[in-house]
């Protein structure tokens, strides 16, 4: 097997395990407020994580616009 296949399989297993973890963590929340509200909470948390990662990435690239043209 190539390393790409192993990486892809590892990523698929990781995403599956993350999904199982989300179900376990938010299990009681789904019963209390409903599936729609639980999905909103989970998606909101994912958006917050993505926003923070994007903000850090933009901070790393802050001075690149000022480089001279090649």
N, C-alpha and C positions, 0 to 999 in steps of 0.2 A: 504494500500500500504506500501511496505517496504521502508526504507530509501534509499536503493540502487536504486530502481526504480525512486524515486524522484531526486536523484543525477544525474542519467543517463538522465532523462528528462531535468533537469536544464542545464546539459552540452550540450545537443542537441540544446536547445533553445539558449544558449550562442553562440554556433558555428554558428547557423543560423543568429543570430543578427550581429555577427562579419562579416559574409559574406555579409550581406546587407550593413553594414557600409563600407566595402571595395569597393563594387560596387558604392556606393554614392560618396565616396572620389575620386576614380579613374575614374569616369564617363567621364570627359572631356579628361583625358589622353588617354583613349581608342580610342576616336574619332580622336585625334591628331596624335598619333604615331602607332595606330593599336593594336589589341588584343594581339598579340605575344609579343610585347615590354612591354605592360602593365603587362602581366603575368611574364615576366622576372623581372620587377621592384618589383612586389609584392613578388615573390619567393626570390629575393635577400634580401628584407627587412626581411622576415621571417627567412632566413638563418643567417642574422646578429643578430637577436634577439636570436636565438638558440645558436649561437656561444658565445654571451656574457653570457647567462645563464650557458653554459657549463664551461666557464672560471671561473665564480664565484663559481660554484660547485667544480671545481678542486682546487681552492684556499682554500675552506673549508676543503677539504680532504688532504691537503698538507703534514701533518705530520703523516698520518696513516701508511705509509710504514715503518716507523722507530720503530713501536711498536714491543715488543718482541713476539716471537711465543708462542702460547698456546698449 
